[in-house]
Amino acid sequence: MVKITDVKIYPFDTSSIGGRIRAIADITIEDTFVIKGSGYFIDFPKKSTSQGKLVDIIEPLDKRFTEAVRRVIVDKYKEMMNIE
């Protein structure tokens, strides 16, 4: 299993305007690979096609890895925001 070596959380609460984003997260994997822009909803970055559809830029193939990423982001967010 790969190791997540760093998580940076950037609060970005859009609830006051009806949005669902609470923060953006960057994660570093094994000090060699960074995924930027994973949100609190915990979705991997996407891009918009010329037809306006969103497509995955990163697609994890291992469910355990996906859950590990989700858990570390949520835990770091809760710690930062003093949420239990």
FIVO-283179 format. One record per residue: residue number from 0; residue in three letters; x negated, y, z negated of N, C-alpha, C in turn. Coordinates in nm, 2 decimals. Layout:
! FIVO-283179
<site><romar>NUM</romar><keza>ALA</keza><n_px>X</n_px><n_py>Y</n_py><n_pz>Z</n_pz><ca_px>X</ca_px><ca_py>Y</ca_py><ca_pz>Z</ca_pz><c_px>X</c_px><c_py>Y</c_py><c_pz>Z</c_pz></site>
...
//
This chain:
! FIVO-283179
<site><romar>0</romar><keza>MET</keza><n_px>-0.08</n_px><n_py>-0.12</n_py><n_pz>0.00</n_pz><ca_px>0.00</ca_px><ca_py>0.00</ca_py><ca_pz>0.00</ca_pz><c_px>-0.09</c_px><c_py>0.12</c_py><c_pz>0.00</c_pz></site>
<site><romar>1</romar><keza>VAL</keza><n_px>-0.06</n_px><n_py>0.22</n_py><n_pz>0.08</n_pz><ca_px>-0.13</ca_px><ca_py>0.35</ca_py><ca_pz>0.09</ca_pz><c_px>-0.11</c_px><c_py>0.43</c_py><c_pz>-0.04</c_pz></site>
<site><romar>2</romar><keza>LYS</keza><n_px>-0.20</n_px><n_py>0.51</n_py><n_pz>-0.07</n_pz><ca_px>-0.19</ca_px><ca_py>0.59</ca_py><ca_pz>-0.19</ca_pz><c_px>-0.16</c_px><c_py>0.74</c_py><c_pz>-0.16</c_pz></site>
<site><romar>3</romar><keza>ILE</keza><n_px>-0.06</n_px><n_py>0.79</n_py><n_pz>-0.22</n_pz><ca_px>-0.03</ca_px><ca_py>0.94</ca_py><ca_pz>-0.21</ca_pz><c_px>-0.12</c_px><c_py>1.01</c_py><c_pz>-0.31</c_pz></site>
<site><romar>4</romar><keza>THR</keza><n_px>-0.21</n_px><n_py>1.09</n_py><n_pz>-0.26</n_pz><ca_px>-0.31</ca_px><ca_py>1.15</ca_py><ca_pz>-0.34</ca_pz><c_px>-0.28</c_px><c_py>1.30</c_py><c_pz>-0.38</c_pz></site>
<site><romar>5</romar><keza>ASP</keza><n_px>-0.19</n_px><n_py>1.36</n_py><n_pz>-0.32</n_pz><ca_px>-0.15</ca_px><ca_py>1.50</ca_py><ca_pz>-0.36</ca_pz><c_px>-0.01</c_px><c_py>1.53</c_py><c_pz>-0.32</c_pz></site>
<site><romar>6</romar><keza>VAL</keza><n_px>0.06</n_px><n_py>1.61</n_py><n_pz>-0.40</n_pz><ca_px>0.19</ca_px><ca_py>1.66</ca_py><ca_pz>-0.36</ca_pz><c_px>0.20</c_px><c_py>1.81</c_py><c_pz>-0.40</c_pz></site>
<site><romar>7</romar><keza>LYS</keza><n_px>0.24</n_px><n_py>1.89</n_py><n_pz>-0.30</n_pz><ca_px>0.26</ca_px><ca_py>2.03</ca_py><ca_pz>-0.33</ca_pz><c_px>0.40</c_px><c_py>2.06</c_py><c_pz>-0.30</c_pz></site>
<site><romar>8</romar><keza>ILE</keza><n_px>0.47</n_px><n_py>2.13</n_py><n_pz>-0.40</n_pz><ca_px>0.61</ca_px><ca_py>2.16</ca_py><ca_pz>-0.39</ca_pz><c_px>0.62</c_px><c_py>2.31</c_py><c_pz>-0.37</c_pz></site>
<site><romar>9</romar><keza>TYR</keza><n_px>0.70</n_px><n_py>2.36</n_py><n_pz>-0.28</n_pz><ca_px>0.73</ca_px><ca_py>2.50</ca_py><ca_pz>-0.26</ca_pz><c_px>0.88</c_px><c_py>2.52</c_py><c_pz>-0.27</c_pz></site>
<site><romar>10</romar><keza>PRO</keza><n_px>0.92</n_px><n_py>2.58</n_py><n_pz>-0.39</n_pz><ca_px>1.06</ca_px><ca_py>2.61</ca_py><ca_pz>-0.40</ca_pz><c_px>1.11</c_px><c_py>2.69</c_py><c_pz>-0.29</c_pz></site>
<site><romar>11</romar><keza>PHE</keza><n_px>1.23</n_px><n_py>2.65</n_py><n_pz>-0.24</n_pz><ca_px>1.29</ca_px><ca_py>2.72</ca_py><ca_pz>-0.12</ca_pz><c_px>1.44</c_px><c_py>2.70</c_py><c_pz>-0.13</c_pz></site>
<site><romar>12</romar><keza>ASP</keza><n_px>1.50</n_px><n_py>2.75</n_py><n_pz>-0.23</n_pz><ca_px>1.64</ca_px><ca_py>2.73</ca_py><ca_pz>-0.26</ca_pz><c_px>1.73</c_px><c_py>2.81</c_py><c_pz>-0.17</c_pz></site>
<site><romar>13</romar><keza>THR</keza><n_px>1.81</n_px><n_py>2.73</n_py><n_pz>-0.09</n_pz><ca_px>1.90</ca_px><ca_py>2.80</ca_py><ca_pz>0.01</ca_pz><c_px>2.05</c_px><c_py>2.79</c_py><c_pz>-0.04</c_pz></site>
<site><romar>14</romar><keza>SER</keza><n_px>2.07</n_px><n_py>2.74</n_py><n_pz>-0.16</n_pz><ca_px>2.21</ca_px><ca_py>2.72</ca_py><ca_pz>-0.21</ca_pz><c_px>2.29</c_px><c_py>2.85</c_py><c_pz>-0.21</c_pz></site>
<site><romar>15</romar><keza>SER</keza><n_px>2.23</n_px><n_py>2.96</n_py><n_pz>-0.24</n_pz><ca_px>2.30</ca_px><ca_py>3.09</ca_py><ca_pz>-0.24</ca_pz><c_px>2.36</c_px><c_py>3.12</c_py><c_pz>-0.11</c_pz></site>
<site><romar>16</romar><keza>ILE</keza><n_px>2.32</n_px><n_py>3.07</n_py><n_pz>0.00</n_pz><ca_px>2.37</ca_px><ca_py>3.10</ca_py><ca_pz>0.13</ca_pz><c_px>2.44</c_px><c_py>2.97</c_py><c_pz>0.19</c_pz></site>
<site><romar>17</romar><keza>GLY</keza><n_px>2.47</n_px><n_py>2.88</n_py><n_pz>0.10</n_pz><ca_px>2.54</ca_px><ca_py>2.76</ca_py><ca_pz>0.15</ca_pz><c_px>2.45</c_px><c_py>2.64</c_py><c_pz>0.20</c_pz></site>
<site><romar>18</romar><keza>GLY</keza><n_px>2.32</n_px><n_py>2.66</n_py><n_pz>0.19</n_pz><ca_px>2.23</ca_px><ca_py>2.56</ca_py><ca_pz>0.23</ca_pz><c_px>2.21</c_px><c_py>2.45</c_py><c_pz>0.12</c_pz></site>
<site><romar>19</romar><keza>ARG</keza><n_px>2.14</n_px><n_py>2.34</n_py><n_pz>0.17</n_pz><ca_px>2.11</ca_px><ca_py>2.23</ca_py><ca_pz>0.07</ca_pz><c_px>1.97</c_px><c_py>2.22</c_py><c_pz>0.04</c_pz></site>
<site><romar>20</romar><keza>ILE</keza><n_px>1.88</n_px><n_py>2.30</n_py><n_pz>0.10</n_pz><ca_px>1.74</ca_px><ca_py>2.29</ca_py><ca_pz>0.07</ca_pz><c_px>1.70</c_px><c_py>2.35</c_py><c_pz>-0.06</c_pz></site>
<site><romar>21</romar><keza>ARG</keza><n_px>1.63</n_px><n_py>2.28</n_py><n_pz>-0.14</n_pz><ca_px>1.59</ca_px><ca_py>2.33</ca_py><ca_pz>-0.27</ca_pz><c_px>1.44</c_px><c_py>2.35</c_py><c_pz>-0.28</c_pz></site>
<site><romar>22</romar><keza>ALA</keza><n_px>1.36</n_px><n_py>2.28</n_py><n_pz>-0.20</n_pz><ca_px>1.22</ca_px><ca_py>2.29</ca_py><ca_pz>-0.19</ca_pz><c_px>1.16</c_px><c_py>2.22</c_py><c_pz>-0.07</c_pz></site>
<site><romar>23</romar><keza>ILE</keza><n_px>1.04</n_px><n_py>2.26</n_py><n_pz>-0.03</n_pz><ca_px>0.97</ca_px><ca_py>2.20</ca_py><ca_pz>0.08</ca_pz><c_px>0.85</c_px><c_py>2.13</c_py><c_pz>0.01</c_pz></site>
<site><romar>24</romar><keza>ALA</keza><n_px>0.81</n_px><n_py>2.02</n_py><n_pz>0.06</n_pz><ca_px>0.69</ca_px><ca_py>1.95</ca_py><ca_pz>0.00</ca_pz><c_px>0.59</c_px><c_py>1.91</c_py><c_pz>0.11</c_pz></site>
<site><romar>25</romar><keza>ASP</keza><n_px>0.47</n_px><n_py>1.92</n_py><n_pz>0.07</n_pz><ca_px>0.36</ca_px><ca_py>1.87</ca_py><ca_pz>0.15</ca_pz><c_px>0.30</c_px><c_py>1.75</c_py><c_pz>0.07</c_pz></site>
<site><romar>26</romar><keza>ILE</keza><n_px>0.27</n_px><n_py>1.64</n_py><n_pz>0.14</n_pz><ca_px>0.21</ca_px><ca_py>1.53</ca_py><ca_pz>0.07</ca_pz><c_px>0.08</c_px><c_py>1.49</c_py><c_pz>0.14</c_pz></site>
<site><romar>27</romar><keza>THR</keza><n_px>-0.02</n_px><n_py>1.45</n_py><n_pz>0.07</n_pz><ca_px>-0.14</ca_px><ca_py>1.40</ca_py><ca_pz>0.12</ca_pz><c_px>-0.16</c_px><c_py>1.26</c_py><c_pz>0.10</c_pz></site>
<site><romar>28</romar><keza>ILE</keza><n_px>-0.19</n_px><n_py>1.18</n_py><n_pz>0.20</n_pz><ca_px>-0.20</ca_px><ca_py>1.04</ca_py><ca_pz>0.19</ca_pz><c_px>-0.35</c_px><c_py>1.00</c_py><c_pz>0.19</c_pz></site>
<site><romar>29</romar><keza>GLU</keza><n_px>-0.40</n_px><n_py>0.94</n_py><n_pz>0.09</n_pz><ca_px>-0.54</ca_px><ca_py>0.89</ca_py><ca_pz>0.08</ca_pz><c_px>-0.64</c_px><c_py>0.99</c_py><c_pz>0.12</c_pz></site>
<site><romar>30</romar><keza>ASP</keza><n_px>-0.61</n_px><n_py>1.12</n_py><n_pz>0.08</n_pz><ca_px>-0.70</ca_px><ca_py>1.23</ca_py><ca_pz>0.11</ca_pz><c_px>-0.74</c_px><c_py>1.24</c_py><c_pz>0.25</c_pz></site>
<site><romar>31</romar><keza>THR</keza><n_px>-0.66</n_px><n_py>1.19</n_py><n_pz>0.34</n_pz><ca_px>-0.70</ca_px><ca_py>1.20</ca_py><ca_pz>0.49</ca_pz><c_px>-0.59</c_px><c_py>1.24</c_py><c_pz>0.58</c_pz></site>
<site><romar>32</romar><keza>PHE</keza><n_px>-0.46</n_px><n_py>1.24</n_py><n_pz>0.53</n_pz><ca_px>-0.35</ca_px><ca_py>1.26</ca_py><ca_pz>0.62</ca_pz><c_px>-0.24</c_px><c_py>1.34</c_py><c_pz>0.54</c_pz></site>
<site><romar>33</romar><keza>VAL</keza><n_px>-0.20</n_px><n_py>1.45</n_py><n_pz>0.60</n_pz><ca_px>-0.10</ca_px><ca_py>1.54</ca_py><ca_pz>0.53</ca_pz><c_px>0.03</c_px><c_py>1.54</c_py><c_pz>0.61</c_pz></site>
<site><romar>34</romar><keza>ILE</keza><n_px>0.14</n_px><n_py>1.53</n_py><n_pz>0.54</n_pz><ca_px>0.27</ca_px><ca_py>1.54</ca_py><ca_pz>0.60</ca_pz><c_px>0.33</c_px><c_py>1.67</c_py><c_pz>0.54</c_pz></site>
<site><romar>35</romar><keza>LYS</keza><n_px>0.36</n_px><n_py>1.77</n_py><n_pz>0.62</n_pz><ca_px>0.41</ca_px><ca_py>1.90</ca_py><ca_pz>0.57</ca_pz><c_px>0.55</c_px><c_py>1.91</c_py><c_pz>0.60</c_pz></site>
<site><romar>36</romar><keza>GLY</keza><n_px>0.62</n_px><n_py>1.97</n_py><n_pz>0.50</n_pz><ca_px>0.76</ca_px><ca_py>2.01</ca_py><ca_pz>0.52</ca_pz><c_px>0.86</c_px><c_py>1.90</c_py><c_pz>0.49</c_pz></site>
<site><romar>37</romar><keza>SER</keza><n_px>0.83</n_px><n_py>1.81</n_py><n_pz>0.40</n_pz><ca_px>0.93</ca_px><ca_py>1.71</ca_py><ca_pz>0.35</ca_pz><c_px>1.02</c_px><c_py>1.78</c_py><c_pz>0.25</c_pz></site>
<site><romar>38</romar><keza>GLY</keza><n_px>1.15</n_px><n_py>1.79</n_py><n_pz>0.27</n_pz><ca_px>1.24</ca_px><ca_py>1.86</ca_py><ca_pz>0.18</ca_pz><c_px>1.29</c_px><c_py>1.78</c_py><c_pz>0.07</c_pz></site>
<site><romar>39</romar><keza>TYR</keza><n_px>1.36</n_px><n_py>1.84</n_py><n_pz>-0.03</n_pz><ca_px>1.41</ca_px><ca_py>1.78</ca_py><ca_pz>-0.15</ca_pz><c_px>1.51</c_px><c_py>1.67</c_py><c_pz>-0.11</c_pz></site>
<site><romar>40</romar><keza>PHE</keza><n_px>1.58</n_px><n_py>1.69</n_py><n_pz>0.00</n_pz><ca_px>1.67</ca_px><ca_py>1.59</ca_py><ca_pz>0.05</ca_pz><c_px>1.59</c_px><c_py>1.47</c_py><c_pz>0.09</c_pz></site>
<site><romar>41</romar><keza>ILE</keza><n_px>1.47</n_px><n_py>1.49</n_py><n_pz>0.10</n_pz><ca_px>1.36</ca_px><ca_py>1.39</ca_py><ca_pz>0.13</ca_pz><c_px>1.39</c_px><c_py>1.33</c_py><c_pz>0.27</c_pz></site>
<site><romar>42</romar><keza>ASP</keza><n_px>1.35</n_px><n_py>1.41</n_py><n_pz>0.36</n_pz><ca_px>1.36</ca_px><ca_py>1.36</ca_py><ca_pz>0.50</ca_pz><c_px>1.23</c_px><c_py>1.40</c_py><c_pz>0.56</c_pz></site>
<site><romar>43</romar><keza>PHE</keza><n_px>1.18</n_px><n_py>1.32</n_py><n_pz>0.65</n_pz><ca_px>1.05</ca_px><ca_py>1.34</ca_py><ca_pz>0.71</ca_pz><c_px>1.07</c_px><c_py>1.45</c_py><c_pz>0.82</c_pz></site>
<site><romar>44</romar><keza>PRO</keza><n_px>0.97</n_px><n_py>1.52</n_py><n_pz>0.86</n_pz><ca_px>0.98</ca_px><ca_py>1.63</ca_py><ca_pz>0.96</ca_pz><c_px>1.04</c_px><c_py>1.58</c_py><c_pz>1.09</c_pz></site>
<site><romar>45</romar><keza>LYS</keza><n_px>1.12</n_px><n_py>1.67</n_py><n_pz>1.15</n_pz><ca_px>1.18</ca_px><ca_py>1.65</ca_py><ca_pz>1.28</ca_pz><c_px>1.15</c_px><c_py>1.76</c_py><c_pz>1.37</c_pz></site>
<site><romar>46</romar><keza>LYS</keza><n_px>1.17</n_px><n_py>1.74</n_py><n_pz>1.50</n_pz><ca_px>1.16</ca_px><ca_py>1.85</ca_py><ca_pz>1.59</ca_pz><c_px>1.29</c_px><c_py>1.85</c_py><c_pz>1.68</c_pz></site>
<site><romar>47</romar><keza>SER</keza><n_px>1.32</n_px><n_py>1.97</n_py><n_pz>1.74</n_pz><ca_px>1.43</ca_px><ca_py>1.98</ca_py><ca_pz>1.82</ca_pz><c_px>1.39</c_px><c_py>1.96</c_py><c_pz>1.97</c_pz></site>
<site><romar>48</romar><keza>THR</keza><n_px>1.48</n_px><n_py>1.88</n_py><n_pz>2.04</n_pz><ca_px>1.45</ca_px><ca_py>1.85</ca_py><ca_pz>2.18</ca_pz><c_px>1.51</c_px><c_py>1.97</c_py><c_pz>2.26</c_pz></site>
<site><romar>49</romar><keza>SER</keza><n_px>1.49</n_px><n_py>1.97</n_py><n_pz>2.39</n_pz><ca_px>1.54</ca_px><ca_py>2.08</ca_py><ca_pz>2.47</ca_pz><c_px>1.69</c_px><c_py>2.07</c_py><c_pz>2.48</c_pz></site>
<site><romar>50</romar><keza>GLN</keza><n_px>1.75</n_px><n_py>1.95</n_py><n_pz>2.44</n_pz><ca_px>1.90</ca_px><ca_py>1.94</ca_py><ca_pz>2.44</ca_pz><c_px>1.95</c_px><c_py>1.97</c_py><c_pz>2.30</c_pz></site>
<site><romar>51</romar><keza>GLY</keza><n_px>1.87</n_px><n_py>2.02</n_py><n_pz>2.21</n_pz><ca_px>1.91</ca_px><ca_py>2.06</ca_py><ca_pz>2.08</ca_pz><c_px>1.93</c_px><c_py>1.94</c_py><c_pz>1.98</c_pz></site>
<site><romar>52</romar><keza>LYS</keza><n_px>1.88</n_px><n_py>1.82</n_py><n_pz>2.01</n_pz><ca_px>1.89</ca_px><ca_py>1.71</ca_py><ca_pz>1.92</ca_pz><c_px>1.77</c_px><c_py>1.71</c_py><c_pz>1.83</c_pz></site>
<site><romar>53</romar><keza>LEU</keza><n_px>1.78</n_px><n_py>1.67</n_py><n_pz>1.71</n_pz><ca_px>1.67</ca_px><ca_py>1.65</ca_py><ca_pz>1.62</ca_pz><c_px>1.61</c_px><c_py>1.51</c_py><c_pz>1.63</c_pz></site>
<site><romar>54</romar><keza>VAL</keza><n_px>1.48</n_px><n_py>1.50</n_py><n_pz>1.65</n_pz><ca_px>1.42</ca_px><ca_py>1.37</ca_py><ca_pz>1.65</ca_pz><c_px>1.31</c_px><c_py>1.36</c_py><c_pz>1.55</c_pz></site>
<site><romar>55</romar><keza>ASP</keza><n_px>1.28</n_px><n_py>1.24</n_py><n_pz>1.50</n_pz><ca_px>1.18</ca_px><ca_py>1.22</ca_py><ca_pz>1.40</ca_pz><c_px>1.04</c_px><c_py>1.25</c_py><c_pz>1.46</c_pz></site>
<site><romar>56</romar><keza>ILE</keza><n_px>0.96</n_px><n_py>1.32</n_py><n_pz>1.39</n_pz><ca_px>0.82</ca_px><ca_py>1.33</ca_py><ca_pz>1.43</ca_pz><c_px>0.74</c_px><c_py>1.22</c_py><c_pz>1.36</c_pz></site>
<site><romar>57</romar><keza>ILE</keza><n_px>0.78</n_px><n_py>1.18</n_py><n_pz>1.24</n_pz><ca_px>0.71</ca_px><ca_py>1.08</ca_py><ca_pz>1.16</ca_pz><c_px>0.82</c_px><c_py>0.98</c_py><c_pz>1.13</c_pz></site>
<site><romar>58</romar><keza>GLU</keza><n_px>0.79</n_px><n_py>0.85</n_py><n_pz>1.15</n_pz><ca_px>0.89</ca_px><ca_py>0.74</ca_py><ca_pz>1.12</ca_pz><c_px>0.82</c_px><c_py>0.63</c_py><c_pz>1.04</c_pz></site>
<site><romar>59</romar><keza>PRO</keza><n_px>0.84</n_px><n_py>0.63</n_py><n_pz>0.91</n_pz><ca_px>0.78</ca_px><ca_py>0.53</ca_py><ca_pz>0.83</ca_pz><c_px>0.84</c_px><c_py>0.39</c_py><c_pz>0.87</c_pz></site>
<site><romar>60</romar><keza>LEU</keza><n_px>0.75</n_px><n_py>0.29</n_py><n_pz>0.88</n_pz><ca_px>0.80</ca_px><ca_py>0.16</ca_py><ca_pz>0.91</ca_pz><c_px>0.81</c_px><c_py>0.07</c_py><c_pz>0.79</c_pz></site>
<site><romar>61</romar><keza>ASP</keza><n_px>0.76</n_px><n_py>0.11</n_py><n_pz>0.68</n_pz><ca_px>0.76</ca_px><ca_py>0.03</ca_py><ca_pz>0.56</ca_pz><c_px>0.86</c_px><c_py>0.10</c_py><c_pz>0.45</c_pz></site>
<site><romar>62</romar><keza>LYS</keza><n_px>0.96</n_px><n_py>0.03</n_py><n_pz>0.42</n_pz><ca_px>1.06</ca_px><ca_py>0.08</ca_py><ca_pz>0.33</ca_pz><c_px>1.00</c_px><c_py>0.11</c_py><c_pz>0.19</c_pz></site>
<site><romar>63</romar><keza>ARG</keza><n_px>0.90</n_px><n_py>0.03</n_py><n_pz>0.15</n_pz><ca_px>0.84</ca_px><ca_py>0.06</ca_py><ca_pz>0.02</ca_pz><c_px>0.76</c_px><c_py>0.19</c_py><c_pz>0.02</c_pz></site>
<site><romar>64</romar><keza>PHE</keza><n_px>0.69</n_px><n_py>0.22</n_py><n_pz>0.13</n_pz><ca_px>0.62</ca_px><ca_py>0.34</ca_py><ca_pz>0.15</ca_pz><c_px>0.72</c_px><c_py>0.46</c_py><c_pz>0.14</c_pz></site>
<site><romar>65</romar><keza>THR</keza><n_px>0.83</n_px><n_py>0.45</n_py><n_pz>0.22</n_pz><ca_px>0.93</ca_px><ca_py>0.56</ca_py><ca_pz>0.22</ca_pz><c_px>0.98</c_px><c_py>0.58</c_py><c_pz>0.08</c_pz></site>
<site><romar>66</romar><keza>GLU</keza><n_px>1.01</n_px><n_py>0.48</n_py><n_pz>0.00</n_pz><ca_px>1.06</ca_px><ca_py>0.50</ca_py><ca_pz>-0.13</ca_pz><c_px>0.95</c_px><c_py>0.56</c_py><c_pz>-0.22</c_pz></site>
<site><romar>67</romar><keza>ALA</keza><n_px>0.83</n_px><n_py>0.52</n_py><n_pz>-0.21</n_pz><ca_px>0.72</ca_px><ca_py>0.58</ca_py><ca_pz>-0.28</ca_pz><c_px>0.70</c_px><c_py>0.73</c_py><c_pz>-0.26</c_pz></site>
<site><romar>68</romar><keza>VAL</keza><n_px>0.71</n_px><n_py>0.77</n_py><n_pz>-0.13</n_pz><ca_px>0.71</ca_px><ca_py>0.91</ca_py><ca_pz>-0.10</ca_pz><c_px>0.82</c_px><c_py>0.98</c_py><c_pz>-0.16</c_pz></site>
<site><romar>69</romar><keza>ARG</keza><n_px>0.94</n_px><n_py>0.93</n_py><n_pz>-0.15</n_pz><ca_px>1.06</ca_px><ca_py>0.99</ca_py><ca_pz>-0.21</ca_pz><c_px>1.04</c_px><c_py>1.01</c_py><c_pz>-0.36</c_pz></site>
<site><romar>70</romar><keza>ARG</keza><n_px>1.00</n_px><n_py>0.90</n_py><n_pz>-0.43</n_pz><ca_px>0.99</ca_px><ca_py>0.91</ca_py><ca_pz>-0.57</ca_pz><c_px>0.88</c_px><c_py>1.01</c_py><c_pz>-0.62</c_pz></site>
<site><romar>71</romar><keza>VAL</keza><n_px>0.77</n_px><n_py>1.01</n_py><n_pz>-0.55</n_pz><ca_px>0.66</ca_px><ca_py>1.11</ca_py><ca_pz>-0.59</ca_pz><c_px>0.71</c_px><c_py>1.25</c_py><c_pz>-0.57</c_pz></site>
<site><romar>72</romar><keza>ILE</keza><n_px>0.78</n_px><n_py>1.28</n_py><n_pz>-0.46</n_pz><ca_px>0.83</ca_px><ca_py>1.42</ca_py><ca_pz>-0.44</ca_pz><c_px>0.93</c_px><c_py>1.46</c_py><c_pz>-0.54</c_pz></site>
<site><romar>73</romar><keza>VAL</keza><n_px>1.03</n_px><n_py>1.37</n_py><n_pz>-0.56</n_pz><ca_px>1.13</ca_px><ca_py>1.40</ca_py><ca_pz>-0.66</ca_pz><c_px>1.07</c_px><c_py>1.42</c_py><c_pz>-0.80</c_pz></site>
<site><romar>74</romar><keza>ASP</keza><n_px>0.98</n_px><n_py>1.33</n_py><n_pz>-0.84</n_pz><ca_px>0.92</ca_px><ca_py>1.35</ca_py><ca_pz>-0.97</ca_pz><c_px>0.84</c_px><c_py>1.48</c_py><c_pz>-0.99</c_pz></site>
<site><romar>75</romar><keza>LYS</keza><n_px>0.77</n_px><n_py>1.51</n_py><n_pz>-0.88</n_pz><ca_px>0.69</ca_px><ca_py>1.64</ca_py><ca_pz>-0.89</ca_pz><c_px>0.78</c_px><c_py>1.76</c_py><c_pz>-0.89</c_pz></site>
<site><romar>76</romar><keza>TYR</keza><n_px>0.89</n_px><n_py>1.75</n_py><n_pz>-0.81</n_pz><ca_px>0.99</ca_px><ca_py>1.86</ca_py><ca_pz>-0.81</ca_pz><c_px>1.05</c_px><c_py>1.88</c_py><c_pz>-0.95</c_pz></site>
<site><romar>77</romar><keza>LYS</keza><n_px>1.09</n_px><n_py>1.77</n_py><n_pz>-1.01</n_pz><ca_px>1.15</ca_px><ca_py>1.78</ca_py><ca_pz>-1.14</ca_pz><c_px>1.06</c_px><c_py>1.83</c_py><c_pz>-1.25</c_pz></site>
<site><romar>78</romar><keza>GLU</keza><n_px>0.93</n_px><n_py>1.79</n_py><n_pz>-1.24</n_pz><ca_px>0.83</ca_px><ca_py>1.83</ca_py><ca_pz>-1.33</ca_pz><c_px>0.81</c_px><c_py>1.98</c_py><c_pz>-1.31</c_pz></site>
<site><romar>79</romar><keza>MET</keza><n_px>0.80</n_px><n_py>2.03</n_py><n_pz>-1.19</n_pz><ca_px>0.78</ca_px><ca_py>2.17</ca_py><ca_pz>-1.16</ca_pz><c_px>0.89</c_px><c_py>2.26</c_py><c_pz>-1.21</c_pz></site>
<site><romar>80</romar><keza>MET</keza><n_px>1.01</n_px><n_py>2.21</n_py><n_pz>-1.19</n_pz><ca_px>1.13</ca_px><ca_py>2.29</ca_py><ca_pz>-1.22</ca_pz><c_px>1.19</c_px><c_py>2.26</c_py><c_pz>-1.36</c_pz></site>
<site><romar>81</romar><keza>ASN</keza><n_px>1.12</n_px><n_py>2.18</n_py><n_pz>-1.44</n_pz><ca_px>1.16</ca_px><ca_py>2.14</ca_py><ca_pz>-1.57</ca_pz><c_px>1.30</c_px><c_py>2.08</c_py><c_pz>-1.58</c_pz></site>
<site><romar>82</romar><keza>ILE</keza><n_px>1.32</n_px><n_py>1.98</n_py><n_pz>-1.49</n_pz><ca_px>1.44</ca_px><ca_py>1.91</ca_py><ca_pz>-1.48</ca_pz><c_px>1.41</c_px><c_py>1.77</c_py><c_pz>-1.53</c_pz></site>
<site><romar>83</romar><keza>GLU</keza><n_px>1.51</n_px><n_py>1.72</n_py><n_pz>-1.61</n_pz><ca_px>1.49</ca_px><ca_py>1.58</ca_py><ca_pz>-1.66</ca_pz><c_px>1.58</c_px><c_py>1.48</c_py><c_pz>-1.59</c_pz></site>
//
